């Protein structure tokens, strides 16, 4: 059964919707900035910048909605509403029993959890909000999306760290192919710009510490890269069986052609040094799509800007594509948005789909001296045209725990 993309939604450091986010990406704009808080002085937090949302959820949602949802769920609802509207769907357009929701978060409601603990310590257990557990649980975003759109075929939240959003889309693809649903609202969300996660990531030497140059801190494949930049936001796509989409005359952005998922089984945080699991995920995705390296025109890389991880992935892409890698355009969009953790794979799927739709590969910024090991054509600073005709693109997402997810889209 063919699966297609009919709706896109996001809220990101580059914009409050898909149009502004895509426009910002094509303009090679950074959404990273210095945090306006006292965390460094008050707690000694060593990193003072992040990719914060361009439009806060409270500017879009009602006050009752923001009070009963963790920020991660708020962001998911904003993106899901846009994707639903973009798909041209209405309440009676889909049988609720044939509609699914799969929206993931890598960390869950960290703001709710830690705020509730502060309340216990400072004001006592009786002052904890009754909705604290429904707000902090990692399945809260997908549950709220399911409630919003009456999605009764299933509400799921696969948690695989920074691969969560991509895995959610892959699960949506499989949910339709298995016959469980005709339409699935799927993606990822994260709201973890909080002093504890920042301190924890910094402690493991994962974050860039370029406090004096926040917009230049995320620099995938540059020889001076020193860690990722934390971001926040959500990306959501509406997937449909092709027959369902065509029956209602929906606009189709692209097809989901293949999914590859593997596990490194190597280390709780570090990727397997040879990248075998990452390469295998890409191989499986292409095999499932019935494609070869020659069909691939574009790769949106996981590329977080870490000294070790970037080149493991790059070598894997080269190994997968062989000499055809010379004709493939590589983009690393985290350079502009920061790393949305569980939302990254979903936002980057939106970027990959928009690249196919517009035949434009978005740029990678901040690469002043590319790593000499890089053997794939990196799109730097300025967007580049993709070929016309039927082409495919790969979106990679990898996560702590050794999770590897590769999605293949075609248009």
Helices and strands as residue ranges (DSSP letters): E 3-11, H 18-26, E 33-34, H 39-43, E 49-50, G 57-59, H 63-68, H 71-86, G 96-98, E 99-104, H 110-123, G 125-127, H 132-136, H 140-149, E 154-156, G 161-163, H 164-177, E 183-190, H 195-203, G 214-216, E 233-241, H 242-247, E 254-263, H 276-289, G 293-295, E 296-300, H 309-321, G 322-327, E 329-331, H 334-337, G 341-343, H 344-358, E 360-361, E 377-378, E 384-385, E 392-399, E 403-410
